[in-house]
Amino acid sequence: CGFIEFDDYDSVDKIILEKNHIVCGHQIDVQKAQSKDNAQRSGGNIRSQQGPSSSMSRPNYN
């Protein structure tokens, strides 16, 4: 799991429209972040309710 912050909304919308993103050789799923209040109202996601996955690790950008 990771986050990228953008300075303007137009860039975010353009990235969301593209379906395939590869970062360091890994295909990633791009989604807009939701506030905790919005996530709880919409049911959140299973991973956040169960804690982080044991397979999650920091990417190596070296």
C-alpha positions as CSV (number, residue, x, y, z in Angstrom):
1,C,0.0,0.0,0.0
2,G,1.3,3.4,-0.8
3,F,0.2,6.9,-1.5
4,I,1.1,9.6,-4.0
5,E,0.1,13.2,-3.4
6,F,-0.7,15.6,-6.3
7,D,-0.8,19.4,-6.3
8,D,-3.9,19.6,-8.5
9,Y,-7.1,17.6,-9.1
10,D,-6.7,17.5,-12.9
11,S,-3.6,15.3,-12.7
12,V,-5.4,12.9,-10.4
13,D,-8.3,12.6,-12.7
14,K,-6.0,11.8,-15.7
15,I,-4.2,9.1,-13.7
16,I,-7.4,7.5,-12.6
17,L,-8.7,7.3,-16.2
18,E,-5.7,5.2,-17.3
19,K,-6.3,1.6,-16.4
20,N,-2.8,0.1,-16.4
21,H,0.1,1.4,-14.2
22,I,3.4,-0.3,-13.7
23,V,5.7,0.9,-10.9
24,C,9.0,-0.9,-10.4
25,G,7.8,-3.8,-12.5
26,H,4.6,-4.2,-10.5
27,Q,1.1,-3.5,-11.8
28,I,-0.7,-1.3,-9.4
29,D,-4.4,-0.4,-8.8
30,V,-4.9,3.3,-8.7
31,Q,-7.7,4.7,-6.5
32,K,-8.5,8.0,-4.9
33,A,-8.0,8.0,-1.2
34,Q,-11.1,8.4,1.0
35,S,-11.3,10.0,4.4
36,K,-11.9,7.5,7.3
37,D,-15.4,8.8,7.7
38,N,-16.3,8.1,4.0
39,A,-14.7,4.7,4.1
40,Q,-16.6,3.7,7.2
41,R,-19.9,4.8,5.7
42,S,-19.3,2.9,2.5
43,G,-18.1,-0.2,4.3
44,G,-14.4,0.4,4.1
45,N,-12.2,-2.3,2.7
46,I,-11.5,-5.7,4.1
47,R,-7.7,-5.2,4.4
48,S,-8.1,-2.1,6.6
49,Q,-10.5,-3.9,8.9
50,Q,-8.2,-6.9,9.2
51,G,-4.9,-5.1,9.4
52,P,-2.1,-5.1,6.9
53,S,-1.3,-8.2,4.8
54,S,1.8,-10.1,5.7
55,S,2.8,-10.0,2.1
56,M,3.0,-6.2,2.1
57,S,6.5,-4.8,2.2
58,R,8.2,-1.5,1.3
59,P,9.2,-1.2,-2.3
60,N,12.9,-1.1,-3.1
61,Y,13.5,2.0,-5.3
62,N,17.3,1.5,-5.4
